[in-house]
Amino acid sequence: MNISLNGLWKYFIEPLNIDGEQESWFSPNKVKSLFDSMDSIEILNTWNSISKLSRYEGVMWFFKEISIKNYDLSSLEDLFIIFEGINYYS
């Protein structure tokens, strides 16, 4: 089964004085509370394609909702997400 992850993704820039992992930005409740206020990027590009981020080097958090409810997952032992074009430190 292949599900394309291309399209709009939400992103959040981690300020230098905040640790998003320590702040639990990955938690579903935190993501839901911030989701509508996050900027979006069309994936197939890098964040450097956004003019205000053209020279940004730092931590960014990306979020995308995907639906797998129409797939039969009962025979799967593992489910993998493969990212083919990520930065060297991800």
trRosetta pair geometry for C-beta under 8 A, 3 or more apart (Angstrom, degrees):
i j d omega theta_ij theta_ji phi_ij phi_ji
1 71 5.5 69 -145 -145 158 140
3 66 6.1 99 139 -169 143 131
3 68 7.0 -91 -47 -92 158 85
3 71 8.0 -91 -57 -41 119 146
4 7 7.4 98 122 -14 102 103
5 43 6.7 -38 126 95 81 157
5 64 6.3 104 -160 100 93 164
5 66 6.9 -51 -106 -78 81 134
5 81 7.5 72 -58 -159 146 107
5 83 7.9 -59 66 -101 154 75
6 43 5.5 -149 -138 88 48 99
6 44 5.7 34 -140 -49 106 101
7 42 7.0 -70 -173 -143 25 68
7 43 6.3 5 52 39 34 98
7 64 7.7 115 79 -140 98 126
8 40 4.7 -5 -165 -174 108 126
8 41 7.2 144 -147 72 60 31
8 42 6.0 -39 -87 -95 61 58
8 43 7.5 167 -105 0 9 84
8 64 7.8 156 103 -116 54 96
9 40 6.7 148 75 -154 35 71
9 41 5.7 -25 62 62 88 82
9 43 5.1 60 -9 -42 118 113
9 62 5.1 7 158 -168 133 103
9 63 6.6 150 -174 68 82 40
9 64 4.7 -55 -116 -68 86 104
10 35 6.0 -84 -95 -150 179 68
10 38 4.0 72 -175 100 109 136
10 39 7.2 136 -153 78 64 36
10 40 5.7 -46 -95 -96 53 70
10 62 7.1 143 80 -159 52 51
10 63 4.4 -24 67 64 104 98
10 64 7.1 171 20 -73 77 51
11 38 6.2 161 57 176 29 115
11 39 5.9 -35 60 77 84 86
11 40 7.3 127 11 -122 82 22
11 41 5.5 16 -6 1 130 114
11 47 7.0 173 -177 -104 171 120
11 60 5.4 2 -172 174 114 115
11 61 6.6 154 -156 81 60 52
11 62 5.1 -21 -100 -100 85 67
11 63 7.3 178 -81 19 36 75
12 20 7.5 136 104 -115 119 141
12 25 6.9 -145 82 -167 146 139
12 34 6.6 16 -83 147 144 140
12 38 5.3 -73 -65 -122 88 112
12 39 7.9 146 -83 32 46 80
12 60 6.9 155 76 -163 43 67
12 61 4.5 -12 58 58 96 104
12 63 7.6 34 -5 -6 102 112
13 53 7.8 -157 -86 -102 128 116
13 56 7.4 -80 -126 -165 126 149
13 58 7.1 56 -164 91 92 121
13 59 7.7 120 -166 90 53 60
13 60 5.5 -35 -105 -107 56 84
14 18 6.2 -137 -171 85 78 94
14 19 7.6 31 -173 -132 127 24
14 20 4.6 -92 -109 -27 121 120
14 25 7.8 -125 -95 -6 103 164
14 58 6.6 -147 65 145 87 106
14 59 3.9 -21 44 92 132 108
14 60 6.6 -151 1 -89 85 28
14 61 6.4 92 -49 -21 99 96
15 18 4.7 62 63 20 96 106
16 58 7.1 -82 -79 -137 78 140
18 23 6.2 2 178 -29 103 143
19 22 3.8 48 96 19 117 114
19 23 6.3 155 87 -12 60 89
20 23 5.4 -61 -138 47 32 108
20 25 4.0 -32 -173 7 96 139
20 26 7.8 99 145 -30 96 78
20 59 6.7 -160 14 132 124 134
20 61 5.7 -152 172 -51 163 131
21 24 7.7 35 177 -73 31 31
21 25 7.1 -61 -71 29 28 94
21 26 7.1 17 -121 -9 60 115
23 30 7.6 136 134 -141 85 153
24 27 4.4 15 162 -14 105 119
24 30 5.6 159 114 -27 86 151
25 30 5.5 -135 -133 129 35 140
25 31 7.3 89 170 -70 60 73
25 34 7.7 -23 -146 24 89 155
25 61 5.6 -89 130 -97 138 169
26 30 7.3 44 50 62 22 128
26 31 7.3 4 -164 -49 23 112
26 61 7.9 -139 -73 -145 70 128
27 30 4.4 82 64 9 92 107
27 31 6.8 -165 87 -9 45 86
28 31 5.7 -57 -144 38 31 111
28 32 6.2 30 159 -19 66 107
29 32 5.8 -54 -146 37 29 111
29 33 6.3 27 156 -19 63 109
30 33 5.8 -58 -148 36 29 110
30 34 6.4 6 161 -1 65 114
31 34 6.3 -75 -147 48 26 96
31 35 5.8 50 157 -61 67 99
31 63 5.7 159 -149 -126 116 147
32 35 5.7 -28 -135 -7 27 121
34 37 5.7 -80 -165 52 57 104
34 38 5.9 67 143 -47 90 101
35 38 6.0 -53 -154 11 29 115
35 63 6.7 -111 -114 110 88 150
38 63 6.9 78 73 41 172 122
41 45 6.6 -122 172 72 103 109
41 47 6.3 -60 -112 -103 165 71
41 49 8.0 120 -157 66 112 102
41 50 6.4 -82 -109 -50 111 128
41 62 7.9 -68 46 -121 118 106
42 45 5.8 62 83 12 81 116
43 64 7.9 -30 -18 -75 143 142
45 49 4.0 -76 -179 33 122 152
45 50 7.9 112 128 -37 133 76
46 49 5.5 122 60 -13 64 94
47 50 5.8 -40 -173 21 58 112
47 53 4.7 -66 153 129 94 147
47 56 6.6 -62 121 66 119 123
47 60 6.1 129 -67 3 165 171
48 53 6.2 -118 -100 116 34 88
48 54 5.4 68 -166 -141 71 44
48 55 7.6 75 -132 -61 95 25
48 56 7.2 -157 -93 43 69 82
49 54 7.8 69 -91 -100 7 75
50 53 4.4 39 77 32 104 109
50 54 7.1 -142 83 -54 48 64
51 54 5.7 -14 -151 -35 35 113
52 56 7.9 33 126 -38 61 123
53 56 4.2 -49 -157 9 73 131
56 60 7.8 70 129 -51 133 120
67 70 6.9 51 130 3 106 94
68 71 5.1 -54 -174 36 76 117
68 73 6.6 51 148 -53 120 130
72 75 6.8 37 130 9 101 96
73 76 4.9 -50 -166 24 70 123
73 79 7.0 -12 -145 -76 120 127
76 79 5.7 53 152 -66 145 84
83 86 4.7 42 131 -34 128 120
83 90 7.3 -100 92 124 149 154
86 90 4.2 -32 153 -19 130 167
87 90 5.2 132 60 -53 79 103
